[in-house]
Amino acid sequence: MSGAARVKILSADEVKAYIEPLVDILIDCVEGGAAVSFMLPIARHKAIDFWERAAQNVACGERVLLIADDLDGRVVGTVQLVTSFPENQPHRADVSKMLVRRDARRQGVAASLLAAVEEVAREAAKSVLVLDTETGSDAERLYERAGWQRVGEIPNCGFTPDGRPCGTTFFHKLLSPSDVATTTRLTSAS
Ligand SMILES: CC(C)(COP(=O)(O)OP(=O)(O)OC[C@H]1O[C@@H](n2cnc3c(N)ncnc32)[C@H](O)[C@@H]1OP(=O)(O)O)[C@@H](O)C(=O)NCCC(=O)NCCS
């Protein structure tokens, strides 16, 4: 899918309309071992609650939620940009919940989502981006490939879904308006 992922920004109502595929992606990632806030077994209602809260955050303008479709129009990935920070950090945004279905991985979906979410941040005049991810995970390579700077690791910061302690690695990326524009085309879902 490299270069062909169709990335869209969702409104709050669209997040609600896409809640089933978003729930499926979250459950698939957690069942695949991703340390993304949830433990096994992950009940469907917990995943629904998560995306309903995300829709509320989108409605409040506190975060931007993007999805990626495959060539058949199936939702295969998602990522969020958290934009709401205290008044002394108006230029900061956090990238959060980068999730790609296991059966759609290694085709460039996450790379497309990351390029798109960085473009959203740039357009919102966010110049300091921050994220954290599980130490040693596939995601670390994704962020390093995209030019993110590894800040450091906190050992035993959380647990994998099956209860093993895992570290958290923090990354940052500085954006400037003069950064070369990405080629990702963002469209509205409607
Ligand atoms: C981390 C994650 C988002 C990556 O998603 P992805 O869509 O597979 O990512 P990409 O396809 O852009 O890149 C993954 C790999 O495929 C490779 N790749 C990309 N396009 C490719 C193609 N067309 N052909 C072959 N390989 C390709 C990349 O080079 C990369 O290789 P590497 O892992 O050896 O470095 C996904 O594994 C995931 O959802 N994990 C669980 C949730 C998680 O941990 N999220 C991070 C939270 S911060």
The ligand as an SDF file (V2000), in Angstrom:
LIG
                    3D

 48 50  0  0  0  0  0  0  0  0999 V2000
    3.9650   -0.0610   14.6370 C   0  0  0  0  0  0  0  0  0  0  0  0
    2.8960   -0.1770   13.5430 C   0  0  0  0  0  0  0  0  0  0  0  0
    1.9410    0.9960   13.6770 C   0  0  0  0  0  0  0  0  0  0  0  0
    3.5740   -0.1780   12.1610 C   0  0  0  0  0  0  0  0  0  0  0  0
    2.5180   -0.2440   11.1840 O   0  0  0  0  0  0  0  0  0  0  0  0
    2.8560   -0.6480    9.6520 P   0  0  0  0  0  0  0  0  0  0  0  0
    1.7280   -0.1630    8.8240 O   0  0  0  0  0  0  0  0  0  0  0  0
    3.2040   -2.0710    9.5760 O   0  0  0  0  0  0  0  0  0  0  0  0
    4.1620    0.2380    9.3810 O   0  0  0  0  0  0  0  0  0  0  0  0
    4.9100    0.4290    7.9830 P   0  0  0  0  0  0  0  0  0  0  0  0
    4.3110   -0.5190    6.9830 O   0  0  0  0  0  0  0  0  0  0  0  0
    4.9410    1.8630    7.6500 O   0  0  0  0  0  0  0  0  0  0  0  0
    6.3820   -0.0560    8.3490 O   0  0  0  0  0  0  0  0  0  0  0  0
    6.5890   -1.3380    8.9350 C   0  0  0  0  0  0  0  0  0  0  0  0
    7.6770   -2.1040    8.2280 C   0  0  0  0  0  0  0  0  0  0  0  0
    7.2510   -2.4760    6.9090 O   0  0  0  0  0  0  0  0  0  0  0  0
    8.2260   -2.0420    5.9580 C   0  0  0  0  0  0  0  0  0  0  0  0
    7.4990   -1.7120    4.7140 N   0  0  0  0  0  0  0  0  0  0  0  0
    6.7640   -0.6180    4.4700 C   0  0  0  0  0  0  0  0  0  0  0  0
    6.2170   -0.6960    3.2200 N   0  0  0  0  0  0  0  0  0  0  0  0
    6.6200   -1.8900    2.7090 C   0  0  0  0  0  0  0  0  0  0  0  0
    6.3740   -2.5390    1.4690 C   0  0  0  0  0  0  0  0  0  0  0  0
    5.6240   -1.9820    0.5320 N   0  0  0  0  0  0  0  0  0  0  0  0
    6.9300   -3.7420    1.2810 N   0  0  0  0  0  0  0  0  0  0  0  0
    7.7030   -4.3280    2.2350 C   0  0  0  0  0  0  0  0  0  0  0  0
    7.9670   -3.7440    3.4540 N   0  0  0  0  0  0  0  0  0  0  0  0
    7.4150   -2.5390    3.6700 C   0  0  0  0  0  0  0  0  0  0  0  0
    8.8840   -0.8460    6.6150 C   0  0  0  0  0  0  0  0  0  0  0  0
   10.1490   -0.5810    6.0800 O   0  0  0  0  0  0  0  0  0  0  0  0
    8.9620   -1.3300    8.0510 C   0  0  0  0  0  0  0  0  0  0  0  0
   10.0430   -2.2300    8.1800 O   0  0  0  0  0  0  0  0  0  0  0  0
   10.7720   -2.5250    9.6220 P   0  0  0  0  0  0  0  0  0  0  0  0
    9.7080   -2.8100   10.6380 O   0  0  0  0  0  0  0  0  0  0  0  0
   11.6150   -3.7050    9.3320 O   0  0  0  0  0  0  0  0  0  0  0  0
   11.5300   -1.3150    9.9940 O   0  0  0  0  0  0  0  0  0  0  0  0
    2.1170   -1.5300   13.6980 C   0  0  0  0  0  0  0  0  0  0  0  0
    3.0490   -2.5710   13.7930 O   0  0  0  0  0  0  0  0  0  0  0  0
    1.1870   -1.5610   14.8830 C   0  0  0  0  0  0  0  0  0  0  0  0
    0.0330   -1.1370   14.7970 O   0  0  0  0  0  0  0  0  0  0  0  0
    1.6690   -2.0930   16.0270 N   0  0  0  0  0  0  0  0  0  0  0  0
    0.8310   -2.2570   17.2130 C   0  0  0  0  0  0  0  0  0  0  0  0
    0.4130   -0.9500   17.8100 C   0  0  0  0  0  0  0  0  0  0  0  0
    1.5930   -0.1260   18.2340 C   0  0  0  0  0  0  0  0  0  0  0  0
    2.5270   -0.6060   18.8450 O   0  0  0  0  0  0  0  0  0  0  0  0
    1.5050    1.1750   17.9090 N   0  0  0  0  0  0  0  0  0  0  0  0
    2.4960    2.1350   18.2780 C   0  0  0  0  0  0  0  0  0  0  0  0
    1.9930    2.9390   19.4340 C   0  0  0  0  0  0  0  0  0  0  0  0
    3.0370    4.3810   19.6620 S   0  0  0  0  0  0  0  0  0  0  0  0
  1  2  1  0
  2  3  1  0
  2  4  1  0
  2 36  1  0
  4  5  1  0
  5  6  1  0
  6  7  2  0
  6  8  1  0
  6  9  1  0
  9 10  1  0
 10 11  2  0
 10 12  1  0
 10 13  1  0
 13 14  1  0
 14 15  1  0
 15 16  1  0
 15 30  1  0
 16 17  1  0
 17 18  1  0
 17 28  1  0
 18 19  1  0
 18 27  1  0
 19 20  2  0
 20 21  1  0
 21 22  1  0
 21 27  2  0
 22 23  1  0
 22 24  2  0
 24 25  1  0
 25 26  2  0
 26 27  1  0
 28 29  1  0
 28 30  1  0
 30 31  1  0
 31 32  1  0
 32 33  2  0
 32 34  1  0
 32 35  1  0
 36 37  1  0
 36 38  1  0
 38 39  2  0
 38 40  1  0
 40 41  1  0
 41 42  1  0
 42 43  1  0
 43 44  2  0
 43 45  1  0
 45 46  1  0
 46 47  1  0
 47 48  1  0
M  END
$$$$
